[in-house]
């Protein structure tokens, strides 16, 4: 068996080992997350929601080990990116802060580092290029995972901010329209007020004249009463 074939078999064996250790790896990831005082969002999440897209990311990691050094298919790479972005979306919906998303990825990275180091200790006969390949694949997994998750999260933050700006602009527009309507109401009220005050002034002047006919006096009084009543109604509307 040549060296390349042996390395491929050992990488495949490492991938199989990681697959059998999946539940332990996920638990080893959650333990430090739960103890991290700077992470509050994960504590209330059930296991499935906490794991979210990470099992798919681990699937991609194992697949990468099996096909190395051949490039993964375009479909596999795109799916890995979508899963990482989906993880960012779920963390956003679960109430995470952006810093919590990156710290959580950091804990996953350290957990996988421990797992690989333990594997090396228990498998001393590994080919020289096996673990460098594994470390490289791990670096790709975590760097792309952080990048896609945080990019999606940041995009959602921007979208929410734009929504808030639009809401504020709409509220401001409503306030301006209400102010315009009130100004128009006051302008119209002032115009009507001047008209009624003019009537009151003229009627009062007429009532002070001597020897006006009784019928005319009654007309003046009715007109005065009507104008005063209109003034009261206008003041009530303005207030």
VOBA-1610 file (N, C-alpha, C; in pm, whole numbers, padded with zeros to 5 digits, always signed):
BEGIN
Unk+00085-00119+00000Unk+00000+00000+00000Unk+00089+00125+00000Unk+00069+00214-00096Unk+00153+00334-00099Unk+00107+00432+00007Unk+00189+00535+00023Unk+00166+00632+00132Unk+00036+00709+00112Unk+00007+00748-00011Unk-00114+00825-00039Unk-00238+00744-00005Unk-00240+00618-00046Unk-00355+00533-00017Unk-00371+00514+00134Unk-00261+00495+00202Unk-00267+00476+00348Unk-00319+00602+00416Unk-00275+00718+00371Unk-00323+00845+00428Unk-00473+00860+00406Unk-00517+00826+00284Unk-00660+00836+00254Unk-00742+00746+00347Unk-00691+00625+00369Unk-00763+00532+00456Unk-00766+00584+00601Unk-00656+00643+00643Unk-00652+00696+00780Unk-00742+00819+00796Unk-00750+00901+00693Unk-00842+01015+00697Unk-00987+00966+00699Unk-01014+00862+00622Unk-01148+00804+00622Unk-01181+00745+00759Unk-01082+00681+00821Unk-01103+00625+00955Unk-01126+00736+01057Unk-01054+00847+01042Unk-01075+00961+01132Unk-01216+01016+01117Unk-01263+01026+00992Unk-01398+01075+00968Unk-01502+00982+01032Unk-01479+00851+01019Unk-01572+00754+01080Unk-01569+00766+01232Unk-01451+00786+01288Unk-01439+00803+01433Unk-01518+00925+01479Unk-01505+01035+01407Unk-01578+01157+01444Unk-01729+01136+01435Unk-01769+01056+01336Unk-01912+01028+01321Unk-01966+00950+01441Unk-01890+00850+01485Unk-01935+00771+01601Unk-01931+00852+01730Unk-01849+00955+01731Unk-01835+01039+01849Unk-01927+01161+01845Unk-02018+01166+01750Unk-02099+01286+01726Unk-02172+01334+01852Unk-02244+01246+01917Unk-02320+01288+02036Unk-02227+01341+02145Unk-02114+01274+02164Unk-02018+01318+02267Unk-01958+01454+02230Unk-01932+01474+02101Unk-01876+01602+02056Unk-01975+01715+02081Unk-02100+01693+02046Unk-02202+01797+02066Unk-02219+01829+02214Unk-02213+01727+02299Unk-02225+01751+02443Unk-02101+01823+02495Unk-01984+01783+02445Unk-01860+01849+02487Unk-01856+01994+02441Unk-01930+02025+02336Unk-01943+02164+02291Unk-02036+02242+02383Unk-02147+02181+02418Unk-02246+02254+02497Unk-02197+02281+02639Unk-02122+02190+02697Unk-02079+02208+02836Unk-02009+02341+02860Unk-01905+02377+02785Unk-01841+02507+02809Unk-01928+02625+02770Unk-02017+02603+02673Unk-02111+02711+02636Unk-02201+02744+02754Unk-02252+02640+02821Unk-02339+02663+02937Unk-02264+02728+03053Unk-02134+02704+03061Unk-02055+02762+03171Unk-02004+02903+03139Unk-02013+02942+03015Unk-01959+03072+02973Unk-02046+03185+03026Unk-01994+03271+03116Unk-02077+03379+03172Unk-02117+03484+03070Unk-02050+03486+02955Unk-02082+03585+02853Unk-02185+03533+02753Unk-02235+03413+02776Unk-02338+03355+02690Unk-02463+03330+02772Unk-02568+03404+02744Unk-02693+03388+02818Unk-02802+03324+02734Unk-02800+03347+02604Unk-02908+03298+02518Unk-02918+03145+02513Unk-02806+03070+02509Unk-02819+02925+02490Unk-02879+02850+02607Unk-02875+02904+02727Unk-02910+02828+02847Unk-03053+02776+02844Unk-03142+02847+02778Unk-03283+02808+02778Unk-03321+02722+02658Unk-03225+02692+02570Unk-03258+02619+02448Unk-03255+02469+02470Unk-03355+02396+02421Unk-03347+02249+02424Unk-03236+02202+02330Unk-03198+02078+02344Unk-03081+02026+02272Unk-03092+02045+02120Unk-03208+02011+02064Unk-03222+02018+01918Unk-03205+02160+01867Unk-03266+02256+01936Unk-03254+02395+01893Unk-03114+02448+01915Unk-03048+02402+02021Unk-02911+02445+02044Unk-02818+02392+01935Unk-02830+02264+01903Unk-02744+02206+01800Unk-02768+02269+01664Unk-02894+02294+01632Unk-02934+02361+01508Unk-02864+02300+01387Unk-02789+02381+01310Unk-02725+02333+01187Unk-02585+02275+01209Unk-02540+02271+01333Unk-02404+02224+01359Unk-02384+02077+01319Unk-02479+01986+01341Unk-02459+01849+01292Unk-02431+01843+01141Unk-02500+01927+01064Unk-02474+01931+00920Unk-02333+01983+00890Unk-02287+02079+00972Unk-02151+02129+00956Unk-02048+02019+00987Unk-02077+01938+01087Unk-01987+01827+01120Unk-01990+01720+01010Unk-02108+01700+00950Unk-02116+01609+00835Unk-02023+01656+00724Unk-02026+01787+00699Unk-01942+01844+00593Unk-01794+01828+00626Unk-01760+01844+00753Unk-01621+01827+00797Unk-01574+01684+00771Unk-01656+01588+00809Unk-01620+01447+00788Unk-01610+01415+00639Unk-01701+01470+00561Unk-01698+01447+00416Unk-01570+01506+00356Unk-01531+01622+00407Unk-01409+01686+00355Unk-01287+01598+00383Unk-01283+01536+00498Unk-01171+01447+00530Unk-01168+01327+00436Unk-01284+01279+00397Unk-01290+01159+00313Unk-01248+01186+00169Unk-01274+01306+00120Unk-01244+01334-00021Unk-01109+01404-00039Unk-01047+01450+00069Unk-00921+01525+00059Unk-00815+01440-00013Unk-00732+01500-00102Unk-00723+01643-00135Unk-00811+01685-00251Unk-00899+01596-00297Unk-00988+01635-00406Unk-01083+01744-00358Unk-01116+01840-00441Unk-01209+01946-00399Unk-01349+01889-00381Unk-01421+01942-00287Unk-01558+01898-00269Unk-01643+01951-00384Unk-01754+01889-00409Unk-01840+01931-00519Unk-01897+02069-00492Unk-01932+02138-00601Unk-01990+02272-00587Unk-02119+02267-00506Unk-02197+02160-00525Unk-02323+02147-00452Unk-02297+02130-00303Unk-02195+02050-00268Unk-02162+02029-00127Unk-02114+02157-00061Unk-02029+02230-00134Unk-01978+02356-00079Unk-02091+02456-00058Unk-02181+02464-00156Unk-02293+02557-00145Unk-02384+02519-00029Unk-02407+02388-00012Unk-02491+02342+00098Unk-02428+02375+00233Unk-02295+02361+00241Unk-02225+02393+00366Unk-02241+02541+00400Unk-02231+02626+00298Unk-02248+02769+00320Unk-02391+02802+00363Unk-02487+02736+00299Unk-02628+02760+00334Unk-02656+02716+00477Unk-02598+02603+00518Unk-02619+02555+00655Unk-02559+02653+00756Unk-02440+02705+00726Unk-02377+02801+00817Unk-02457+02930+00825Unk-02507+02977+00709Unk-02591+03097+00708Unk-02721+03071+00782Unk-02777+02951+00763Unk-02899+02915+00834Unk-02879+02913+00984Unk-02759+02874+01026Unk-02727+02874+01169Unk-02731+03018+01222Unk-02676+03112+01145Unk-02681+03252+01186Unk-02824+03302+01195Unk-02908+03261+01099Unk-03049+03301+01102Unk-03118+03248+01227Unk-03096+03121+01258Unk-03160+03062+01375Unk-03113+03130+01504Unk-02984+03159+01512Unk-02933+03225+01632Unk-02993+03364+01646Unk-03013+03432+01537Unk-03080+03563+01540Unk-03221+03548+01596Unk-03294+03451+01544Unk-03432+03430+01588Unk-03439+03382+01733Unk-03332+03319+01780Unk-03328+03270+01918Unk-03282+03376+02018Unk-03254+03496+01970Unk-03221+03607+02059Unk-03074+03624+02091Unk-02987+03562+02013Unk-02843+03578+02035Unk-02797+03718+01996Unk-02693+03766+02065Unk-02618+03881+02017Unk-02508+03830+01924Unk-02460+03919+01838Unk-02359+03878+01740Unk-02235+03821+01809Unk-02194+03883+01918Unk-02075+03835+01989Unk-02097+03694+02044Unk-02220+03663+02083Unk-02250+03530+02134Unk-02237+03425+02023Unk-02276+03463+01902Unk-02264+03371+01789Unk-02118+03333+01766Unk-02030+03433+01766Unk-01888+03405+01741Unk-01824+03330+01857Unk-01861+03362+01980Unk-01805+03289+02095Unk-01848+03142+02092Unk-01970+03118+02052Unk-02018+02981+02046Unk-01940+02900+01942Unk-01912+02962+01828Unk-01828+02896+01728Unk-01688+02870+01784Unk-01637+02962+01863Unk-01506+02943+01925Unk-01503+02822+02016Unk-01610+02803+02092Unk-01618+02684+02179Unk-01623+02555+02095Unk-01694+02559+01984Unk-01700+02441+01897Unk-01562+02410+01841Unk-01490+02513+01800Unk-01355+02493+01747Unk-01264+02427+01851Unk-01266+02479+01974Unk-01181+02422+02079Unk-01222+02278+02111Unk-01350+02252+02106Unk-01399+02116+02132Unk-01344+02019+02028Unk-01346+02060+01901Unk-01295+01973+01794Unk-01143+01961+01800Unk-01076+02066+01844Unk-00930+02058+01865Unk-00899+01951+01968Unk-00971+01953+02079Unk-00951+01850+02183Unk-00975+01710+02128Unk-01081+01698+02048Unk-01115+01567+01991Unk-01004+01516+01900Unk-00950+01602+01817Unk-00842+01561+01726Unk-00714+01529+01803Unk-00684+01608+01905Unk-00564+01581+01985Unk-00574+01446+02055Unk-00691+01415+02107Unk-00710+01285+02172Unk-00696+01171+02070Unk-00741+01196+01949Unk-00730+01093+01845Unk-00584+01067+01811Unk-00506+01174+01803Unk-00363+01159+01774Unk-00295+01075+01882Unk-00329+01101+02008Unk-00267+01028+02118Unk-00298+00879+02113Unk-00418+00847+02069Unk-00459+00706+02067Unk-00426+00637+01935Unk-00373+00712+01838Unk-00336+00655+01708Unk-00195+00703+01670Unk-00093+00650+01733Unk+00044+00699+01710Unk+00099+00666+01571Unk+00037+00576+01499Unk+00092+00534+01370Unk+00039+00611+01251Unk-00014+00729+01271Unk-00071+00806+01161Unk+00038+00855+01065Unk+00004+00858+00938Unk+00094+00914+00838Unk+00118+01063+00866Unk+00236+01114+00829Unk+00270+01253+00863Unk+00173+01358+00808Unk+00107+01328+00697Unk+00021+01430+00636Unk-00125+01420+00681Unk-00157+01322+00763Unk-00298+01303+00802Unk-00347+01417+00892Unk-00278+01444+01001Unk-00326+01546+01093Unk-00315+01688+01037Unk-00207+01723+00963Unk-00209+01854+00899Unk-00331+01873+00809Unk-00368+01766+00740Unk-00489+01773+00656Unk-00613+01795+00742Unk-00621+01724+00854Unk-00736+01739+00944Unk-00741+01879+01003Unk-00624+01932+01044Unk-00623+02067+01101Unk-00667+02170+00997Unk-00623+02151+00874Unk-00660+02243+00767Unk-00811+02238+00742Unk-00865+02117+00736Unk-01009+02102+00714Unk-01089+02164+00829Unk-01038+02149+00951Unk-01105+02209+01067Unk-01101+02362+01059Unk-00986+02416+01019Unk-00974+02561+01005Unk-01072+02613+00901Unk-01086+02540+00790Unk-01181+02580+00686Unk-01324+02576+00739Unk-01356+02469+00811Unk-01491+02455+00866Unk-01527+02572+00956Unk-01440+02602+01051Unk-01473+02705+01150Unk-01467+02845+01092Unk-01368+02872+01008Unk-01357+03007+00951Unk-01476+03037+00861Unk-01514+02940+00778Unk-01629+02962+00691Unk-01759+02963+00771Unk-01766+02880+00873Unk-01886+02880+00957Unk-01907+03013+01025Unk-01801+03067+01084Unk-01810+03198+01148Unk-01845+03305+01047Unk-01778+03301+00931Unk-01801+03402+00828Unk-01945+03402+00780Unk-01997+03284+00743Unk-02133+03276+00690Unk-02238+03308+00797Unk-02218+03258+00918Unk-02314+03282+01026Unk-02321+03430+01062Unk-02204+03492+01079Unk-02202+03633+01120Unk-02247+03724+01006Unk-02215+03687+00882Unk-02262+03767+00768Unk-02413+03767+00762Unk-02473+03649+00778Unk-02619+03640+00778Unk-02678+03718+00894Unk-02616+03705+01010Unk-02665+03776+01129Unk-02657+03927+01106Unk-02543+03974+01052Unk-02525+04116+01027Unk-02625+04166+00924Unk-02652+04085+00823Unk-02752+04122+00722Unk-02890+04139+00787Unk-02923+04050+00879Unk-03052+04060+00948Unk-03057+04185+01035Unk-02944+04218+01100Unk-02938+04341+01178Unk-02964+04463+01090Unk-02901+04466+00973Unk-02921+04577+00881Unk-03066+04585+00835Unk-03124+04469+00804Unk-03263+04467+00760Unk-03355+04520+00868Unk-03330+04479+00992Unk-03412+04528+01103Unk-03393+04678+01122Unk-03269+04726+01109Unk-03243+04869+01125Unk-03316+04949+01017Unk-03313+04898+00894Unk-03385+04966+00785Unk-03534+04969+00815Unk-03586+04859+00870Unk-03728+04856+00907Unk-03761+04959+01014Unk-03671+04973+01113Unk-03693+05073+01218Unk-03691+05214+01159Unk-03598+05239+01067Unk-03590+05372+01004Unk-03719+05401+00928Unk-03769+05302+00856Unk-03893+05322+00781Unk-04010+05349+00875Unk-04013+05275+00986Unk-04120+05298+01083Unk-04113+05439+01139Unk-03990+05484+01172Unk-03974+05619+01225Unk-04011+05724+01122Unk-03973+05699+00996Unk-04009+05793+00890Unk-04160+05801+00873Unk-04226+05687+00884Unk-04372+05685+00872Unk-04437+05760+00988Unk-04386+05739+01110Unk-04439+05809+01226Unk-04416+05959+01212Unk-04295+05997+01167Unk-04264+06139+01149Unk-04356+06200+01045Unk-04383+06126+00937Unk-04475+06176+00835Unk-04615+06196+00890Unk-04659+06103+00975Unk-04792+06116+01036Unk-04798+06237+01128Unk-04690+06259+01206Unk-04686+06375+01295Unk-04691+06504+01216Unk-04613+06510+01108Unk-04612+06630+01024Unk-04749+06655+00963Unk-04816+06548+00920Unk-04949+06564+00861Unk-05049+06613+00965Unk-05039+06559+01087Unk-05128+06605+01194Unk-05102+06751+01227Unk-04974+06791+01227Unk-04941+06932+01253Unk-04995+07021+01142Unk-04985+06973+01018Unk-05037+07052+00906Unk-05188+07069+00916Unk-05256+06959+00951Unk-05402+06966+00964Unk-05442+07058+01079Unk-05368+07052+01187Unk-05399+07139+01301Unk-05374+07286+01266Unk-05265+07310+01194Unk-05237+07448+01152Unk-05347+07500+01060Unk-05395+07413+00971Unk-05504+07453+00882Unk-05632+07478+00960Unk-05657+07395+01061Unk-05774+07414+01146Unk-05766+07547+01221Unk-05648+07577+01275Unk-05631+07703+01347Unk-05645+07823+01254Unk-05592+07808+01132Unk-05604+07918+01035Unk-05751+07944+01001Unk-05824+07834+00976Unk-05966+07849+00944Unk-06044+07902+01063Unk-06007+07856+01184Unk-06075+07905+01304Unk-06050+08053+01325Unk-05926+08095+01301Unk-05895+08238+01316Unk-05975+08322+01217Unk-05987+08270+01094Unk-06066+08342+00993Unk-06212+08353+01035Unk-06269+08240+01080Unk-06409+08241+01123Unk-06427+08327+01247Unk-06329+08324+01336Unk-06338+08404+01459Unk-06343+08553+01427Unk-06257+08595+01334Unk-06261+08736+01295Unk-06396+08773+01237Unk-06454+08680+01158Unk-06585+08708+01100Unk-06693+08722+01205Unk-06697+08631+01301Unk-06799+08636+01406Unk-06778+08755+01499Unk-06652+08786+01528Unk-06627+08904+01613Unk-06670+09031+01543Unk-06653+09031+01411Unk-06701+09148+01335Unk-06851+09162+01345Unk-06921+09049+01336Unk-07067+09051+01350Unk-07107+09099+01488Unk-07040+09046+01592Unk-07071+09088+01729Unk-07048+09237+01746Unk-06938+09285+01689Unk-06907+09428+01701Unk-07015+09513+01634Unk-07056+09471+01515Unk-07159+09548+01443Unk-07293+09543+01514Unk-07330+09424+01563Unk-07458+09411+01633Unk-07457+09493+01761Unk-07347+09485+01834Unk-07337+09563+01958Unk-07348+09712+01929Unk-07282+09752+01821Unk-07291+09894+01782Unk-07434+09932+01748Unk-07505+09843+01678Unk-07644+09872+01641Unk-07735+09880+01762Unk-07710+09792+01861Unk-07795+09791+01980Unk-07776+09916+02065Unk-07664+09981+02052Unk-07640+10102+02132Unk-07704+10227+02071Unk-07754+10213+01951Unk-07818+10329+01888Unk-07954+10357+01952Unk-07988+10481+01954Unk-08116+10522+02014Unk-08229+10505+01913Unk-08341+10476+01966Unk-08466+10475+01889Unk-08463+10380+01771Unk-08402+10259+01787Unk-08411+10162+01678Unk-08542+10086+01697Unk-08605+10045+01588Unk-08733+09973+01598Unk-08717+09844+01679Unk-08823+09809+01747Unk-08820+09689+01831Unk-08792+09563+01749Unk-08849+09556+01630Unk-08828+09439+01544Unk-08681+09426+01506Unk-08617+09542+01476Unk-08475+09540+01440Unk-08391+09500+01560Unk-08432+09548+01681Unk-08359+09512+01802Unk-08365+09360+01823Unk-08484+09302+01801Unk-08497+09157+01815Unk-08408+09083+01715Unk-08400+09135+01591Unk-08313+09073+01490Unk-08167+09080+01533Unk-08128+09198+01587Unk-07990+09214+01634Unk-07958+09115+01746Unk-08054+09099+01838Unk-08031+09009+01951Unk-08019+08864+01906Unk-08106+08824+01811Unk-08097+08687+01758Unk-07963+08665+01687Unk-07920+08766+01610Unk-07792+08756+01540Unk-07676+08750+01639Unk-07686+08829+01746Unk-07582+08828+01848Unk-07575+08692+01917Unk-07693+08638+01951Unk-07697+08508+02016Unk-07639+08398+01926Unk-07672+08405+01797Unk-07621+08306+01703Unk-07469+08316+01690Unk-07415+08437+01684Unk-07271+08456+01671Unk-07197+08409+01796Unk-07253+08441+01913Unk-07190+08397+02038Unk-07190+08244+02047Unk-07302+08182+02006Unk-07310+08035+02007Unk-07207+07975+01912Unk-07190+08036+01795Unk-07091+07988+01700Unk-06950+08002+01755Unk-06925+08112+01827Unk-06794+08132+01888Unk-06764+08024+01991Unk-06863+07989+02072Unk-06846+07881+02169Unk-06811+07748+02100Unk-06884+07717+01993Unk-06860+07593+01921Unk-06719+07589+01862Unk-06676+07703+01806Unk-06542+07712+01749Unk-06435+07689+01854Unk-06453+07751+01971Unk-06356+07735+02078Unk-06349+07590+02126Unk-06466+07524+02133Unk-06468+07383+02172Unk-06392+07297+02070Unk-06410+07326+01941Unk-06341+07249+01837Unk-06190+07267+01844Unk-06147+07390+01867Unk-06004+07420+01873Unk-05940+07358+01995Unk-06009+07363+02109Unk-05955+07308+02233Unk-05955+07154+02227
//
